[in-house]
């Protein structure tokens, strides 16, 4: 559990400027556009964090394939 929290936190830090840009976009909007973009940002961030395990597994598989083909 600690590893997942640490990985999650590092993933957020790696995407700081992306999240900052989305936050700035949300701040400058008004009305219904602000609401729609706010929900889109929340859902995109949620899906991105949930899919972290899938992306890491795929990267490990690709690394294993490249290592085995080198031998």
N, CA, C and O of each residue as an XYZ file, in Angstrom:
284
protein
N       0.822     -1.197      0.000
C       0.000      0.000      0.000
C       0.867      1.262      0.000
O       0.558      2.234     -0.690
N       1.964      1.240      0.786
C       2.849      2.407      0.829
C       3.491      2.655     -0.527
O       3.658      3.803     -0.940
N       3.855      1.567     -1.228
C       4.474      1.714     -2.544
C       3.486      2.376     -3.510
O       3.875      3.243     -4.293
N       2.222      1.975     -3.460
C       1.225      2.551     -4.361
C       1.055      4.038     -4.077
O       0.967      4.839     -5.007
N       1.010      4.410     -2.814
C       0.861      5.828     -2.455
C       2.085      6.611     -2.915
O       1.957      7.712     -3.451
N       3.279      6.041     -2.705
C       4.503      6.708     -3.137
C       4.505      6.873     -4.663
O       4.821      7.951     -5.166
N       4.154      5.808     -5.402
C       4.111      5.877     -6.860
C       3.072      6.887     -7.328
O       3.308      7.629     -8.281
N       1.939      6.916     -6.669
C       0.863      7.855     -7.001
C       1.342      9.293     -6.813
O       1.112     10.152     -7.665
N       2.001      9.540     -5.702
C       2.514     10.883     -5.418
C       3.574     11.305     -6.436
O       3.564     12.442     -6.906
N       4.489     10.390     -6.778
C       5.511     10.696     -7.770
C       4.900     10.947     -9.145
O       5.378     11.800     -9.893
N       3.864     10.218     -9.471
C       3.163     10.421    -10.746
C       2.543     11.814    -10.800
O       2.595     12.483    -11.833
N       1.962     12.244     -9.697
C       1.391     13.599     -9.630
C       2.500     14.641     -9.795
O       2.331     15.614    -10.530
N       3.626     14.445     -9.119
C       4.735     15.394     -9.247
C       5.271     15.455    -10.676
O       5.637     16.525    -11.161
N       5.315     14.306    -11.343
C       5.798     14.276    -12.722
C       4.884     15.048    -13.665
O       5.335     15.528    -14.705
N       3.629     15.171    -13.320
C       2.662     15.844    -14.178
C       2.261     17.218    -13.648
O       1.192     17.724    -13.990
N       3.094     17.817    -12.831
C       2.779     19.090    -12.186
C       2.396     20.169    -13.183
O       1.395     20.859    -12.989
N       3.166     20.325    -14.234
C       2.891     21.412    -15.177
C       1.622     21.148    -15.995
O       0.902     22.084    -16.341
N       1.352     19.889    -16.300
C       0.105     19.560    -16.990
C      -1.082     19.914    -16.101
O      -2.040     20.542    -16.553
N      -1.014     19.507    -14.838
C      -2.110     19.807    -13.919
C      -2.231     21.309    -13.669
O      -3.338     21.830    -13.535
N      -1.109     21.996    -13.605
C      -1.132     23.444    -13.428
C      -1.800     24.116    -14.623
O      -2.607     25.030    -14.448
N      -1.475     23.677    -15.820
C      -2.095     24.226    -17.021
C      -3.593     23.991    -17.050
O      -4.353     24.879    -17.435
N      -4.026     22.799    -16.645
C      -5.468     22.516    -16.598
C      -6.148     23.387    -15.549
O      -7.262     23.863    -15.765
N      -5.488     23.597    -14.418
C      -6.066     24.430    -13.373
C      -6.199     25.879    -13.849
O      -7.221     26.521    -13.604
N      -5.175     26.392    -14.524
C      -5.237     27.764    -15.042
C      -6.355     27.894    -16.068
O      -7.079     28.890    -16.072
N      -6.501     26.899    -16.937
C      -7.589     26.922    -17.919
C      -8.939     26.968    -17.213
O      -9.840     27.693    -17.635
N      -9.077     26.200    -16.147
C     -10.332     26.175    -15.407
C     -10.606     27.533    -14.748
O     -11.747     27.995    -14.737
N      -9.571     28.171    -14.201
C      -9.729     29.449    -13.494
C     -10.197     30.555    -14.435
O     -11.030     31.376    -14.051
N      -9.682     30.590    -15.647
C     -10.012     31.699    -16.545
C     -11.368     31.543    -17.222
O     -11.875     32.501    -17.805
N     -11.958     30.367    -17.156
C     -13.274     30.173    -17.768
C     -14.378     30.675    -16.841
O     -14.172     30.855    -15.641
N     -15.551     30.894    -17.428
C     -16.711     31.319    -16.642
C     -17.929     30.512    -17.045
O     -17.961     29.903    -18.115
N     -18.917     30.513    -16.190
C     -20.209     29.900    -16.497
C     -20.161     28.398    -16.658
O     -19.422     27.699    -15.964
N     -20.981     27.907    -17.607
C     -21.099     26.469    -17.800
C     -19.812     25.861    -18.355
O     -19.530     24.687    -18.117
N     -19.036     26.649    -19.089
C     -17.755     26.133    -19.600
C     -16.837     25.763    -18.445
O     -16.130     24.757    -18.508
N     -16.846     26.569    -17.391
C     -16.011     26.286    -16.224
C     -16.455     24.986    -15.563
O     -15.620     24.185    -15.141
N     -17.745     24.778    -15.475
C     -18.270     23.555    -14.866
C     -17.886     22.332    -15.689
O     -17.406     21.338    -15.143
N     -18.095     22.402    -16.991
C     -17.791     21.267    -17.867
C     -16.300     20.953    -17.847
O     -15.917     19.790    -17.721
N     -15.463     21.962    -17.969
C     -14.016     21.745    -17.967
C     -13.552     21.238    -16.602
O     -12.669     20.383    -16.532
N     -14.124     21.746    -15.535
C     -13.773     21.265    -14.199
C     -14.050     19.781    -14.035
O     -13.206     19.038    -13.535
N     -15.232     19.348    -14.456
C     -15.565     17.918    -14.375
C     -14.666     17.091    -15.292
O     -14.248     15.994    -14.922
N     -14.368     17.603    -16.471
C     -13.481     16.881    -17.396
C     -12.087     16.714    -16.798
O     -11.474     15.654    -16.926
N     -11.594     17.755    -16.149
C     -10.273     17.674    -15.511
C     -10.287     16.631    -14.395
O      -9.369     15.819    -14.292
N     -11.325     16.652    -13.563
C     -11.410     15.682    -12.473
C     -11.466     14.246    -12.994
O     -10.758     13.372    -12.494
N     -12.309     14.006    -13.997
C     -12.439     12.651    -14.549
C     -11.152     12.219    -15.237
O     -10.730     11.072    -15.091
N     -10.527     13.116    -15.983
C      -9.275     12.765    -16.664
C      -8.180     12.422    -15.657
O      -7.426     11.469    -15.853
N      -8.097     13.197    -14.587
C      -7.098     12.930    -13.546
C      -7.384     11.598    -12.861
O      -6.463     10.827    -12.592
N      -8.644     11.327    -12.582
C      -9.035     10.076    -11.942
C      -8.680      8.874    -12.818
O      -8.085      7.910    -12.337
N      -9.040      8.928    -14.088
C      -8.742      7.823    -15.007
C      -7.239      7.657    -15.179
O      -6.738      6.534    -15.245
N      -6.529      8.760    -15.250
C      -5.074      8.726    -15.396
C      -4.429      8.026    -14.207
O      -3.529      7.205    -14.387
N      -4.881      8.343    -12.988
C      -4.314      7.702    -11.798
C      -4.704      6.232    -11.700
O      -3.892      5.398    -11.297
N      -5.936      5.913    -12.063
C      -6.382      4.516    -12.014
C      -5.612      3.672    -13.024
O      -5.282      2.519    -12.747
N      -5.327      4.239    -14.190
C      -4.639      3.483    -15.239
C      -3.133      3.396    -15.011
O      -2.423      2.794    -15.817
N      -2.643      3.981    -13.937
C      -1.213      3.976    -13.646
C      -0.676      2.544    -13.571
O       0.399      2.266    -14.103
N      -1.383      1.659    -12.938
C      -0.947      0.267    -12.825
C      -0.850     -0.422    -14.172
O       0.069     -1.208    -14.401
N      -1.780     -0.140    -15.061
C      -1.770     -0.737    -16.395
C      -0.564     -0.235    -17.180
O       0.124     -1.017    -17.836
N      -0.307      1.070    -17.114
C       0.827      1.632    -17.843
C       2.145      1.087    -17.317
O       3.037      0.780    -18.107
N       2.289      0.959    -16.009
C       3.531      0.441    -15.432
C       3.765     -1.003    -15.837
O       4.895     -1.385    -16.143
N       2.715     -1.808    -15.844
C       2.851     -3.202    -16.236
C       3.285     -3.302    -17.692
O       4.136     -4.125    -18.029
N       2.715     -2.483    -18.547
C       3.074     -2.512    -19.963
C       4.531     -2.106    -20.155
O       5.235     -2.712    -20.962
N       4.993     -1.093    -19.429
C       6.393     -0.668    -19.528
C       7.324     -1.791    -19.087
O       8.364     -2.009    -19.708
N       6.962     -2.509    -18.019
C       7.783     -3.626    -17.550
C       7.828     -4.728    -18.599
O       8.886     -5.309    -18.841
N       6.687     -5.021    -19.225
C       6.645     -6.050    -20.264
C       7.528     -5.667    -21.444
O       8.242     -6.508    -21.989
N       7.480     -4.397    -21.839
C       8.310     -3.945    -22.955
C       9.794     -4.023    -22.607
O      10.613     -4.381    -23.453
N      10.138     -3.689    -21.371
C      11.540     -3.785    -20.936
C      11.998     -5.238    -20.936
O      13.123     -5.531    -21.342
N      11.150     -6.141    -20.488
C      11.498     -7.560    -20.466
C      11.679     -8.100    -21.879
O      12.574     -8.910    -22.120
N      10.842     -7.664    -22.814
C      10.964     -8.108    -24.197
C      12.268     -7.619    -24.807
O      12.943     -8.371    -25.509
N      12.627     -6.373    -24.549
C      13.857     -5.838    -25.132
C      15.082     -6.515    -24.517
O      16.079     -6.731    -25.206
N      15.015     -6.849    -23.235
C      16.133     -7.509    -22.584
C      16.295     -8.923    -23.117
O      17.421     -9.365    -23.344
N      15.203     -9.641    -23.320
C      15.296    -11.016    -23.800
C      15.701    -11.075    -25.266
O      16.317    -12.057    -25.681
N      15.380    -10.063    -26.065
C      15.778    -10.066    -27.461
C      17.249     -9.716    -27.633
O      17.854    -10.063    -28.647
N      17.831     -9.029    -26.647
C      19.252     -8.676    -26.701
C      20.149     -9.895    -26.493
O      21.282     -9.925    -26.975
N      19.644    -10.899    -25.778
C      20.456    -12.076    -25.464
C      20.523    -12.950    -26.629
O      21.161    -14.002    -26.577
